[in-house]
Every structure is written in C-alpha cells, then in structure tokens.
Amino acid sequence: MNTDNIETVASYTEDGLTYEIDHLGITHPTQRGEYAVYLDGRQVAEFLAWGTFLVPEAQPEELPPPGDLIDMARRAVRDQD
C-alpha cells in the first residue's frame, strides 16, 4: 500500500498485480463513499460504496470493512473489461 497517499484505504493483489483503493472523500467530504481503483498509478475503475449516490447527510460515517472494499473494487475492475 502507498503510505504516502492518505486517500489509499486498502490494496489487494490479483494475478501478481497490486491494486490500490482510494477513498476520494477523505480530503473531499462531498465525495464520501466514492472510491477509485489504481494500478501502477493509473486509475482503472471507480465505484460507490453503497451502490448509489447518497447525499452527504445520509452517508455512513465509517468506511466499509477492507474486505468489502476489496470485493467492490474487484467487481468494478471486472466490469471495466
């Protein structure tokens, strides 16, 4: 995981490639619940944690568990293919 990037909240390895999951809302509260998936510094997918956009007041305060984020990221990357 890239510890220099405060937005990176999880990472996973698949087929020898390491993907990083960035939570865009860490530094931009209006984007809470929005995530991007990066491979070698290039964005390869994005997803919403709750499947639909929620107004900031309705979004949960806590991040989904890392395992859930990784599952959502894997689906988002597969959907890009």
PDB file of N, CA, C and O in Angstrom, chain B, residues numbered from 101:
ATOM      1  N   MET B 101       0.844  -1.177   0.000  1.00  0.00           N
ATOM      2  CA  MET B 101       0.000   0.000   0.000  1.00  0.00           C
ATOM      3  C   MET B 101       0.887   1.237   0.000  1.00  0.00           C
ATOM      4  O   MET B 101       1.936   1.253   0.644  1.00  0.00           O
ATOM      5  N   ASN B 102       0.472   2.259  -0.712  1.00  0.00           N
ATOM      6  CA  ASN B 102       1.209   3.512  -0.777  1.00  0.00           C
ATOM      7  C   ASN B 102       0.879   4.335   0.459  1.00  0.00           C
ATOM      8  O   ASN B 102      -0.186   4.947   0.539  1.00  0.00           O
ATOM      9  N   THR B 103       1.795   4.349   1.423  1.00  0.00           N
ATOM     10  CA  THR B 103       1.511   5.044   2.674  1.00  0.00           C
ATOM     11  C   THR B 103       1.644   6.550   2.534  1.00  0.00           C
ATOM     12  O   THR B 103       1.259   7.275   3.452  1.00  0.00           O
ATOM     13  N   ASP B 104       2.171   7.050   1.425  1.00  0.00           N
ATOM     14  CA  ASP B 104       2.271   8.487   1.207  1.00  0.00           C
ATOM     15  C   ASP B 104       0.935   9.088   0.802  1.00  0.00           C
ATOM     16  O   ASP B 104       0.764  10.303   0.898  1.00  0.00           O
ATOM     17  N   ASN B 105       0.007   8.301   0.366  1.00  0.00           N
ATOM     18  CA  ASN B 105      -1.280   8.787  -0.118  1.00  0.00           C
ATOM     19  C   ASN B 105      -2.335   8.531   0.952  1.00  0.00           C
ATOM     20  O   ASN B 105      -2.705   7.383   1.200  1.00  0.00           O
ATOM     21  N   ILE B 106      -2.824   9.608   1.591  1.00  0.00           N
ATOM     22  CA  ILE B 106      -3.790   9.430   2.672  1.00  0.00           C
ATOM     23  C   ILE B 106      -5.131   8.925   2.179  1.00  0.00           C
ATOM     24  O   ILE B 106      -5.942   8.448   2.973  1.00  0.00           O
ATOM     25  N   GLU B 107      -5.377   9.021   0.881  1.00  0.00           N
ATOM     26  CA  GLU B 107      -6.647   8.545   0.335  1.00  0.00           C
ATOM     27  C   GLU B 107      -6.661   7.033   0.148  1.00  0.00           C
ATOM     28  O   GLU B 107      -7.740   6.448   0.053  1.00  0.00           O
ATOM     29  N   THR B 108      -5.504   6.380   0.092  1.00  0.00           N
ATOM     30  CA  THR B 108      -5.450   4.935  -0.109  1.00  0.00           C
ATOM     31  C   THR B 108      -5.866   4.247   1.190  1.00  0.00           C
ATOM     32  O   THR B 108      -5.215   4.383   2.225  1.00  0.00           O
ATOM     33  N   VAL B 109      -6.981   3.495   1.102  1.00  0.00           N
ATOM     34  CA  VAL B 109      -7.532   2.857   2.292  1.00  0.00           C
ATOM     35  C   VAL B 109      -7.391   1.343   2.287  1.00  0.00           C
ATOM     36  O   VAL B 109      -7.569   0.704   3.324  1.00  0.00           O
ATOM     37  N   ALA B 110      -7.075   0.761   1.142  1.00  0.00           N
ATOM     38  CA  ALA B 110      -6.894  -0.687   1.054  1.00  0.00           C
ATOM     39  C   ALA B 110      -6.162  -1.003  -0.241  1.00  0.00           C
ATOM     40  O   ALA B 110      -6.111  -0.192  -1.166  1.00  0.00           O
ATOM     41  N   SER B 111      -5.602  -2.196  -0.283  1.00  0.00           N
ATOM     42  CA  SER B 111      -4.972  -2.671  -1.518  1.00  0.00           C
ATOM     43  C   SER B 111      -5.135  -4.181  -1.569  1.00  0.00           C
ATOM     44  O   SER B 111      -5.386  -4.835  -0.557  1.00  0.00           O
ATOM     45  N   TYR B 112      -4.986  -4.715  -2.773  1.00  0.00           N
ATOM     46  CA  TYR B 112      -5.063  -6.163  -2.932  1.00  0.00           C
ATOM     47  C   TYR B 112      -4.221  -6.567  -4.136  1.00  0.00           C
ATOM     48  O   TYR B 112      -3.944  -5.756  -5.020  1.00  0.00           O
ATOM     49  N   THR B 113      -3.824  -7.827  -4.153  1.00  0.00           N
ATOM     50  CA  THR B 113      -3.024  -8.355  -5.250  1.00  0.00           C
ATOM     51  C   THR B 113      -3.825  -9.418  -5.968  1.00  0.00           C
ATOM     52  O   THR B 113      -4.436 -10.283  -5.340  1.00  0.00           O
ATOM     53  N   GLU B 114      -3.818  -9.348  -7.284  1.00  0.00           N
ATOM     54  CA  GLU B 114      -4.515 -10.322  -8.112  1.00  0.00           C
ATOM     55  C   GLU B 114      -3.676 -10.559  -9.359  1.00  0.00           C
ATOM     56  O   GLU B 114      -3.265  -9.610 -10.026  1.00  0.00           O
ATOM     57  N   ASP B 115      -3.421 -11.821  -9.672  1.00  0.00           N
ATOM     58  CA  ASP B 115      -2.603 -12.193 -10.826  1.00  0.00           C
ATOM     59  C   ASP B 115      -1.252 -11.485 -10.805  1.00  0.00           C
ATOM     60  O   ASP B 115      -0.726 -11.103 -11.850  1.00  0.00           O
ATOM     61  N   GLY B 116      -0.694 -11.315  -9.601  1.00  0.00           N
ATOM     62  CA  GLY B 116       0.619 -10.694  -9.455  1.00  0.00           C
ATOM     63  C   GLY B 116       0.617  -9.177  -9.571  1.00  0.00           C
ATOM     64  O   GLY B 116       1.682  -8.561  -9.529  1.00  0.00           O
ATOM     65  N   LEU B 117      -0.552  -8.559  -9.716  1.00  0.00           N
ATOM     66  CA  LEU B 117      -0.673  -7.110  -9.831  1.00  0.00           C
ATOM     67  C   LEU B 117      -1.277  -6.553  -8.545  1.00  0.00           C
ATOM     68  O   LEU B 117      -2.208  -7.136  -7.989  1.00  0.00           O
ATOM     69  N   THR B 118      -0.745  -5.423  -8.074  1.00  0.00           N
ATOM     70  CA  THR B 118      -1.265  -4.805  -6.863  1.00  0.00           C
ATOM     71  C   THR B 118      -2.139  -3.616  -7.212  1.00  0.00           C
ATOM     72  O   THR B 118      -1.709  -2.689  -7.898  1.00  0.00           O
ATOM     73  N   TYR B 119      -3.370  -3.656  -6.730  1.00  0.00           N
ATOM     74  CA  TYR B 119      -4.346  -2.591  -6.939  1.00  0.00           C
ATOM     75  C   TYR B 119      -4.494  -1.802  -5.643  1.00  0.00           C
ATOM     76  O   TYR B 119      -4.498  -2.382  -4.557  1.00  0.00           O
ATOM     77  N   GLU B 120      -4.613  -0.491  -5.753  1.00  0.00           N
ATOM     78  CA  GLU B 120      -4.832   0.365  -4.597  1.00  0.00           C
ATOM     79  C   GLU B 120      -6.233   0.960  -4.685  1.00  0.00           C
ATOM     80  O   GLU B 120      -6.684   1.360  -5.759  1.00  0.00           O
ATOM     81  N   ILE B 121      -6.914   1.013  -3.542  1.00  0.00           N
ATOM     82  CA  ILE B 121      -8.257   1.574  -3.469  1.00  0.00           C
ATOM     83  C   ILE B 121      -8.159   2.900  -2.734  1.00  0.00           C
ATOM     84  O   ILE B 121      -7.752   2.948  -1.573  1.00  0.00           O
ATOM     85  N   ASP B 122      -8.530   3.967  -3.410  1.00  0.00           N
ATOM     86  CA  ASP B 122      -8.506   5.306  -2.812  1.00  0.00           C
ATOM     87  C   ASP B 122      -9.914   5.752  -2.476  1.00  0.00           C
ATOM     88  O   ASP B 122     -10.833   5.642  -3.287  1.00  0.00           O
ATOM     89  N   HIS B 123     -10.063   6.259  -1.259  1.00  0.00           N
ATOM     90  CA  HIS B 123     -11.336   6.849  -0.829  1.00  0.00           C
ATOM     91  C   HIS B 123     -11.272   8.336  -1.130  1.00  0.00           C
ATOM     92  O   HIS B 123     -10.582   9.088  -0.441  1.00  0.00           O
ATOM     93  N   LEU B 124     -11.984   8.751  -2.148  1.00  0.00           N
ATOM     94  CA  LEU B 124     -11.913  10.135  -2.601  1.00  0.00           C
ATOM     95  C   LEU B 124     -12.432  11.111  -1.563  1.00  0.00           C
ATOM     96  O   LEU B 124     -12.045  12.280  -1.571  1.00  0.00           O
ATOM     97  N   GLY B 125     -13.290  10.663  -0.679  1.00  0.00           N
ATOM     98  CA  GLY B 125     -13.909  11.547   0.298  1.00  0.00           C
ATOM     99  C   GLY B 125     -13.068  11.892   1.505  1.00  0.00           C
ATOM    100  O   GLY B 125     -13.488  12.715   2.319  1.00  0.00           O
ATOM    101  N   ILE B 126     -11.891  11.295   1.657  1.00  0.00           N
ATOM    102  CA  ILE B 126     -11.071  11.612   2.819  1.00  0.00           C
ATOM    103  C   ILE B 126     -10.714  13.089   2.826  1.00  0.00           C
ATOM    104  O   ILE B 126     -10.783  13.739   3.869  1.00  0.00           O
ATOM    105  N   THR B 127     -10.337  13.619   1.681  1.00  0.00           N
ATOM    106  CA  THR B 127      -9.973  15.036   1.619  1.00  0.00           C
ATOM    107  C   THR B 127     -11.071  15.883   1.004  1.00  0.00           C
ATOM    108  O   THR B 127     -10.959  17.108   0.972  1.00  0.00           O
ATOM    109  N   HIS B 128     -12.129  15.252   0.514  1.00  0.00           N
ATOM    110  CA  HIS B 128     -13.259  15.963  -0.088  1.00  0.00           C
ATOM    111  C   HIS B 128     -14.551  15.381   0.477  1.00  0.00           C
ATOM    112  O   HIS B 128     -15.109  14.449  -0.102  1.00  0.00           O
ATOM    113  N   PRO B 129     -15.037  15.914   1.598  1.00  0.00           N
ATOM    114  CA  PRO B 129     -16.212  15.323   2.259  1.00  0.00           C
ATOM    115  C   PRO B 129     -17.445  15.164   1.365  1.00  0.00           C
ATOM    116  O   PRO B 129     -18.272  14.293   1.632  1.00  0.00           O
ATOM    117  N   THR B 130     -17.593  15.962   0.329  1.00  0.00           N
ATOM    118  CA  THR B 130     -18.756  15.794  -0.549  1.00  0.00           C
ATOM    119  C   THR B 130     -18.639  14.545  -1.399  1.00  0.00           C
ATOM    120  O   THR B 130     -19.613  14.150  -2.041  1.00  0.00           O
ATOM    121  N   GLN B 131     -17.471  13.911  -1.423  1.00  0.00           N
ATOM    122  CA  GLN B 131     -17.270  12.685  -2.198  1.00  0.00           C
ATOM    123  C   GLN B 131     -17.191  11.458  -1.295  1.00  0.00           C
ATOM    124  O   GLN B 131     -16.721  10.405  -1.726  1.00  0.00           O
ATOM    125  N   ARG B 132     -17.635  11.576  -0.074  1.00  0.00           N
ATOM    126  CA  ARG B 132     -17.590  10.445   0.846  1.00  0.00           C
ATOM    127  C   ARG B 132     -18.372   9.288   0.239  1.00  0.00           C
ATOM    128  O   ARG B 132     -19.496   9.473  -0.229  1.00  0.00           O
ATOM    129  N   GLY B 133     -17.787   8.112   0.245  1.00  0.00           N
ATOM    130  CA  GLY B 133     -18.438   6.946  -0.343  1.00  0.00           C
ATOM    131  C   GLY B 133     -18.021   6.687  -1.780  1.00  0.00           C
ATOM    132  O   GLY B 133     -18.417   5.679  -2.365  1.00  0.00           O
ATOM    133  N   GLU B 134     -17.224   7.588  -2.364  1.00  0.00           N
ATOM    134  CA  GLU B 134     -16.732   7.401  -3.731  1.00  0.00           C
ATOM    135  C   GLU B 134     -15.295   6.877  -3.676  1.00  0.00           C
ATOM    136  O   GLU B 134     -14.468   7.370  -2.910  1.00  0.00           O
ATOM    137  N   TYR B 135     -15.021   5.878  -4.498  1.00  0.00           N
ATOM    138  CA  TYR B 135     -13.713   5.228  -4.495  1.00  0.00           C
ATOM    139  C   TYR B 135     -13.183   5.096  -5.917  1.00  0.00           C
ATOM    140  O   TYR B 135     -13.945   4.994  -6.878  1.00  0.00           O
ATOM    141  N   ALA B 136     -11.855   5.101  -6.025  1.00  0.00           N
ATOM    142  CA  ALA B 136     -11.190   4.855  -7.301  1.00  0.00           C
ATOM    143  C   ALA B 136     -10.190   3.726  -7.086  1.00  0.00           C
ATOM    144  O   ALA B 136      -9.615   3.590  -6.006  1.00  0.00           O
ATOM    145  N   VAL B 137      -9.991   2.923  -8.121  1.00  0.00           N
ATOM    146  CA  VAL B 137      -9.051   1.806  -8.067  1.00  0.00           C
ATOM    147  C   VAL B 137      -7.894   2.126  -9.015  1.00  0.00           C
ATOM    148  O   VAL B 137      -8.107   2.485 -10.173  1.00  0.00           O
ATOM    149  N   TYR B 138      -6.678   1.990  -8.510  1.00  0.00           N
ATOM    150  CA  TYR B 138      -5.486   2.316  -9.286  1.00  0.00           C
ATOM    151  C   TYR B 138      -4.592   1.098  -9.449  1.00  0.00           C
ATOM    152  O   TYR B 138      -4.484   0.262  -8.552  1.00  0.00           O
ATOM    153  N   LEU B 139      -3.959   1.014 -10.600  1.00  0.00           N
ATOM    154  CA  LEU B 139      -2.958   0.002 -10.906  1.00  0.00           C
ATOM    155  C   LEU B 139      -1.770   0.740 -11.493  1.00  0.00           C
ATOM    156  O   LEU B 139      -1.894   1.397 -12.527  1.00  0.00           O
ATOM    157  N   ASP B 140      -0.621   0.637 -10.842  1.00  0.00           N
ATOM    158  CA  ASP B 140       0.589   1.329 -11.292  1.00  0.00           C
ATOM    159  C   ASP B 140       0.358   2.827 -11.474  1.00  0.00           C
ATOM    160  O   ASP B 140       0.850   3.422 -12.433  1.00  0.00           O
ATOM    161  N   GLY B 141      -0.395   3.441 -10.549  1.00  0.00           N
ATOM    162  CA  GLY B 141      -0.623   4.873 -10.587  1.00  0.00           C
ATOM    163  C   GLY B 141      -1.643   5.341 -11.603  1.00  0.00           C
ATOM    164  O   GLY B 141      -1.859   6.544 -11.754  1.00  0.00           O
ATOM    165  N   ARG B 142      -2.279   4.403 -12.308  1.00  0.00           N
ATOM    166  CA  ARG B 142      -3.279   4.742 -13.330  1.00  0.00           C
ATOM    167  C   ARG B 142      -4.644   4.265 -12.848  1.00  0.00           C
ATOM    168  O   ARG B 142      -4.796   3.115 -12.435  1.00  0.00           O
ATOM    169  N   GLN B 143      -5.640   5.157 -12.902  1.00  0.00           N
ATOM    170  CA  GLN B 143      -6.982   4.782 -12.474  1.00  0.00           C
ATOM    171  C   GLN B 143      -7.571   3.791 -13.470  1.00  0.00           C
ATOM    172  O   GLN B 143      -7.590   4.038 -14.676  1.00  0.00           O
ATOM    173  N   VAL B 144      -8.055   2.654 -12.940  1.00  0.00           N
ATOM    174  CA  VAL B 144      -8.619   1.617 -13.803  1.00  0.00           C
ATOM    175  C   VAL B 144     -10.108   1.389 -13.561  1.00  0.00           C
ATOM    176  O   VAL B 144     -10.768   0.731 -14.366  1.00  0.00           O
ATOM    177  N   ALA B 145     -10.650   1.924 -12.458  1.00  0.00           N
ATOM    178  CA  ALA B 145     -12.073   1.751 -12.163  1.00  0.00           C
ATOM    179  C   ALA B 145     -12.461   2.716 -11.053  1.00  0.00           C
ATOM    180  O   ALA B 145     -11.612   3.293 -10.373  1.00  0.00           O
ATOM    181  N   GLU B 146     -13.763   2.871 -10.892  1.00  0.00           N
ATOM    182  CA  GLU B 146     -14.292   3.632  -9.762  1.00  0.00           C
ATOM    183  C   GLU B 146     -15.618   3.005  -9.342  1.00  0.00           C
ATOM    184  O   GLU B 146     -16.269   2.314 -10.126  1.00  0.00           O
ATOM    185  N   PHE B 147     -16.005   3.258  -8.100  1.00  0.00           N
ATOM    186  CA  PHE B 147     -17.266   2.699  -7.611  1.00  0.00           C
ATOM    187  C   PHE B 147     -17.768   3.517  -6.436  1.00  0.00           C
ATOM    188  O   PHE B 147     -17.021   4.271  -5.813  1.00  0.00           O
ATOM    189  N   LEU B 148     -19.054   3.350  -6.150  1.00  0.00           N
ATOM    190  CA  LEU B 148     -19.685   3.933  -4.971  1.00  0.00           C
ATOM    191  C   LEU B 148     -19.866   2.826  -3.951  1.00  0.00           C
ATOM    192  O   LEU B 148     -20.318   1.733  -4.293  1.00  0.00           O
ATOM    193  N   ALA B 149     -19.523   3.093  -2.721  1.00  0.00           N
ATOM    194  CA  ALA B 149     -19.578   2.051  -1.692  1.00  0.00           C
ATOM    195  C   ALA B 149     -20.989   1.549  -1.444  1.00  0.00           C
ATOM    196  O   ALA B 149     -21.171   0.380  -1.107  1.00  0.00           O
ATOM    197  N   TRP B 150     -21.986   2.401  -1.601  1.00  0.00           N
ATOM    198  CA  TRP B 150     -23.345   1.986  -1.278  1.00  0.00           C
ATOM    199  C   TRP B 150     -24.169   1.731  -2.514  1.00  0.00           C
ATOM    200  O   TRP B 150     -25.391   1.603  -2.424  1.00  0.00           O
ATOM    201  N   GLY B 151     -23.527   1.650  -3.683  1.00  0.00           N
ATOM    202  CA  GLY B 151     -24.220   1.311  -4.912  1.00  0.00           C
ATOM    203  C   GLY B 151     -24.952   2.463  -5.567  1.00  0.00           C
ATOM    204  O   GLY B 151     -25.183   2.449  -6.776  1.00  0.00           O
ATOM    205  N   THR B 152     -25.315   3.456  -4.781  1.00  0.00           N
ATOM    206  CA  THR B 152     -25.963   4.649  -5.325  1.00  0.00           C
ATOM    207  C   THR B 152     -25.388   5.851  -4.603  1.00  0.00           C
ATOM    208  O   THR B 152     -24.840   5.723  -3.508  1.00  0.00           O
ATOM    209  N   PHE B 153     -25.511   6.998  -5.204  1.00  0.00           N
ATOM    210  CA  PHE B 153     -25.007   8.205  -4.560  1.00  0.00           C
ATOM    211  C   PHE B 153     -25.958   8.624  -3.451  1.00  0.00           C
ATOM    212  O   PHE B 153     -27.164   8.745  -3.666  1.00  0.00           O
ATOM    213  N   LEU B 154     -25.412   8.841  -2.278  1.00  0.00           N
ATOM    214  CA  LEU B 154     -26.202   9.299  -1.143  1.00  0.00           C
ATOM    215  C   LEU B 154     -25.812  10.734  -0.818  1.00  0.00           C
ATOM    216  O   LEU B 154     -24.638  11.093  -0.917  1.00  0.00           O
ATOM    217  N   VAL B 155     -26.757  11.537  -0.441  1.00  0.00           N
ATOM    218  CA  VAL B 155     -26.424  12.888  -0.014  1.00  0.00           C
ATOM    219  C   VAL B 155     -25.518  12.779   1.209  1.00  0.00           C
ATOM    220  O   VAL B 155     -25.663  11.848   2.002  1.00  0.00           O
ATOM    221  N   PRO B 156     -24.594  13.710   1.369  1.00  0.00           N
ATOM    222  CA  PRO B 156     -23.620  13.590   2.468  1.00  0.00           C
ATOM    223  C   PRO B 156     -24.236  13.306   3.831  1.00  0.00           C
ATOM    224  O   PRO B 156     -23.663  12.549   4.615  1.00  0.00           O
ATOM    225  N   GLU B 157     -25.383  13.891   4.129  1.00  0.00           N
ATOM    226  CA  GLU B 157     -26.002  13.675   5.443  1.00  0.00           C
ATOM    227  C   GLU B 157     -26.447  12.227   5.645  1.00  0.00           C
ATOM    228  O   GLU B 157     -26.547  11.768   6.783  1.00  0.00           O
ATOM    229  N   ALA B 158     -26.714  11.507   4.564  1.00  0.00           N
ATOM    230  CA  ALA B 158     -27.216  10.139   4.669  1.00  0.00           C
ATOM    231  C   ALA B 158     -26.112   9.093   4.594  1.00  0.00           C
ATOM    232  O   ALA B 158     -26.372   7.906   4.792  1.00  0.00           O
ATOM    233  N   GLN B 159     -24.901   9.512   4.315  1.00  0.00           N
ATOM    234  CA  GLN B 159     -23.806   8.555   4.164  1.00  0.00           C
ATOM    235  C   GLN B 159     -23.267   8.139   5.529  1.00  0.00           C
ATOM    236  O   GLN B 159     -23.103   8.978   6.414  1.00  0.00           O
ATOM    237  N   PRO B 160     -22.993   6.857   5.701  1.00  0.00           N
ATOM    238  CA  PRO B 160     -22.423   6.393   6.965  1.00  0.00           C
ATOM    239  C   PRO B 160     -21.085   7.078   7.245  1.00  0.00           C
ATOM    240  O   PRO B 160     -20.337   7.409   6.325  1.00  0.00           O
ATOM    241  N   GLU B 161     -20.804   7.281   8.513  1.00  0.00           N
ATOM    242  CA  GLU B 161     -19.556   7.931   8.923  1.00  0.00           C
ATOM    243  C   GLU B 161     -18.335   7.033   8.686  1.00  0.00           C
ATOM    244  O   GLU B 161     -17.263   7.526   8.334  1.00  0.00           O
ATOM    245  N   GLU B 162     -18.496   5.724   8.876  1.00  0.00           N
ATOM    246  CA  GLU B 162     -17.358   4.808   8.806  1.00  0.00           C
ATOM    247  C   GLU B 162     -17.213   4.214   7.420  1.00  0.00           C
ATOM    248  O   GLU B 162     -18.182   4.080   6.672  1.00  0.00           O
ATOM    249  N   LEU B 163     -15.974   3.859   7.096  1.00  0.00           N
ATOM    250  CA  LEU B 163     -15.698   3.168   5.842  1.00  0.00           C
ATOM    251  C   LEU B 163     -16.195   1.731   5.936  1.00  0.00           C
ATOM    252  O   LEU B 163     -16.236   1.162   7.027  1.00  0.00           O
ATOM    253  N   PRO B 164     -16.574   1.139   4.802  1.00  0.00           N
ATOM    254  CA  PRO B 164     -16.873  -0.297   4.822  1.00  0.00           C
ATOM    255  C   PRO B 164     -15.609  -1.063   5.231  1.00  0.00           C
ATOM    256  O   PRO B 164     -14.505  -0.545   5.063  1.00  0.00           O
ATOM    257  N   PRO B 165     -15.743  -2.263   5.753  1.00  0.00           N
ATOM    258  CA  PRO B 165     -14.568  -3.064   6.116  1.00  0.00           C
ATOM    259  C   PRO B 165     -13.688  -3.294   4.883  1.00  0.00           C
ATOM    260  O   PRO B 165     -14.199  -3.355   3.764  1.00  0.00           O
ATOM    261  N   PRO B 166     -12.357  -3.423   5.080  1.00  0.00           N
ATOM    262  CA  PRO B 166     -11.449  -3.615   3.947  1.00  0.00           C
ATOM    263  C   PRO B 166     -11.855  -4.757   3.018  1.00  0.00           C
ATOM    264  O   PRO B 166     -11.746  -4.625   1.799  1.00  0.00           O
ATOM    265  N   GLY B 167     -12.319  -5.867   3.571  1.00  0.00           N
ATOM    266  CA  GLY B 167     -12.734  -6.997   2.733  1.00  0.00           C
ATOM    267  C   GLY B 167     -13.867  -6.628   1.796  1.00  0.00           C
ATOM    268  O   GLY B 167     -13.880  -7.038   0.636  1.00  0.00           O
ATOM    269  N   ASP B 168     -14.822  -5.849   2.299  1.00  0.00           N
ATOM    270  CA  ASP B 168     -15.940  -5.399   1.462  1.00  0.00           C
ATOM    271  C   ASP B 168     -15.449  -4.451   0.375  1.00  0.00           C
ATOM    272  O   ASP B 168     -15.884  -4.543  -0.773  1.00  0.00           O
ATOM    273  N   LEU B 169     -14.537  -3.533   0.733  1.00  0.00           N
ATOM    274  CA  LEU B 169     -13.985  -2.609  -0.257  1.00  0.00           C
ATOM    275  C   LEU B 169     -13.255  -3.364  -1.365  1.00  0.00           C
ATOM    276  O   LEU B 169     -13.376  -3.022  -2.541  1.00  0.00           O
ATOM    277  N   ILE B 170     -12.501  -4.387  -0.986  1.00  0.00           N
ATOM    278  CA  ILE B 170     -11.761  -5.171  -1.974  1.00  0.00           C
ATOM    279  C   ILE B 170     -12.732  -5.906  -2.895  1.00  0.00           C
ATOM    280  O   ILE B 170     -12.511  -5.956  -4.105  1.00  0.00           O
ATOM    281  N   ASP B 171     -13.799  -6.474  -2.343  1.00  0.00           N
ATOM    282  CA  ASP B 171     -14.802  -7.144  -3.183  1.00  0.00           C
ATOM    283  C   ASP B 171     -15.424  -6.161  -4.171  1.00  0.00           C
ATOM    284  O   ASP B 171     -15.583  -6.483  -5.348  1.00  0.00           O
ATOM    285  N   MET B 172     -15.777  -4.955  -3.695  1.00  0.00           N
ATOM    286  CA  MET B 172     -16.375  -3.947  -4.580  1.00  0.00           C
ATOM    287  C   MET B 172     -15.382  -3.497  -5.649  1.00  0.00           C
ATOM    288  O   MET B 172     -15.758  -3.286  -6.802  1.00  0.00           O
ATOM    289  N   ALA B 173     -14.114  -3.352  -5.263  1.00  0.00           N
ATOM    290  CA  ALA B 173     -13.088  -2.941  -6.220  1.00  0.00           C
ATOM    291  C   ALA B 173     -12.879  -4.007  -7.288  1.00  0.00           C
ATOM    292  O   ALA B 173     -12.761  -3.687  -8.471  1.00  0.00           O
ATOM    293  N   ARG B 174     -12.832  -5.259  -6.883  1.00  0.00           N
ATOM    294  CA  ARG B 174     -12.666  -6.350  -7.857  1.00  0.00           C
ATOM    295  C   ARG B 174     -13.815  -6.355  -8.873  1.00  0.00           C
ATOM    296  O   ARG B 174     -13.586  -6.520 -10.072  1.00  0.00           O
ATOM    297  N   ARG B 175     -15.039  -6.174  -8.394  1.00  0.00           N
ATOM    298  CA  ARG B 175     -16.186  -6.124  -9.304  1.00  0.00           C
ATOM    299  C   ARG B 175     -16.066  -4.930 -10.248  1.00  0.00           C
ATOM    300  O   ARG B 175     -16.332  -5.056 -11.444  1.00  0.00           O
ATOM    301  N   ALA B 176     -15.669  -3.780  -9.724  1.00  0.00           N
ATOM    302  CA  ALA B 176     -15.549  -2.576 -10.556  1.00  0.00           C
ATOM    303  C   ALA B 176     -14.493  -2.769 -11.640  1.00  0.00           C
ATOM    304  O   ALA B 176     -14.693  -2.356 -12.782  1.00  0.00           O
ATOM    305  N   VAL B 177     -13.362  -3.397 -11.285  1.00  0.00           N
ATOM    306  CA  VAL B 177     -12.297  -3.651 -12.272  1.00  0.00           C
ATOM    307  C   VAL B 177     -12.797  -4.648 -13.310  1.00  0.00           C
ATOM    308  O   VAL B 177     -12.580  -4.446 -14.505  1.00  0.00           O
ATOM    309  N   ARG B 178     -13.465  -5.723 -12.882  1.00  0.00           N
ATOM    310  CA  ARG B 178     -14.001  -6.709 -13.834  1.00  0.00           C
ATOM    311  C   ARG B 178     -14.997  -6.072 -14.786  1.00  0.00           C
ATOM    312  O   ARG B 178     -15.013  -6.395 -15.973  1.00  0.00           O
ATOM    313  N   ASP B 179     -15.834  -5.168 -14.277  1.00  0.00           N
ATOM    314  CA  ASP B 179     -16.843  -4.505 -15.117  1.00  0.00           C
ATOM    315  C   ASP B 179     -16.222  -3.601 -16.170  1.00  0.00           C
ATOM    316  O   ASP B 179     -16.872  -3.278 -17.165  1.00  0.00           O
ATOM    317  N   GLN B 180     -14.974  -3.186 -15.971  1.00  0.00           N
ATOM    318  CA  GLN B 180     -14.277  -2.327 -16.931  1.00  0.00           C
ATOM    319  C   GLN B 180     -13.775  -3.134 -18.132  1.00  0.00           C
ATOM    320  O   GLN B 180     -13.534  -2.575 -19.202  1.00  0.00           O
ATOM    321  N   ASP B 181     -13.619  -4.436 -17.952  1.00  0.00           N
ATOM    322  CA  ASP B 181     -13.092  -5.282 -19.040  1.00  0.00           C
ATOM    323  C   ASP B 181     -14.102  -5.511 -20.131  1.00  0.00           C
ATOM    324  O   ASP B 181     -13.810  -6.199 -21.109  1.00  0.00           O
TER     325      ASP B 181
END
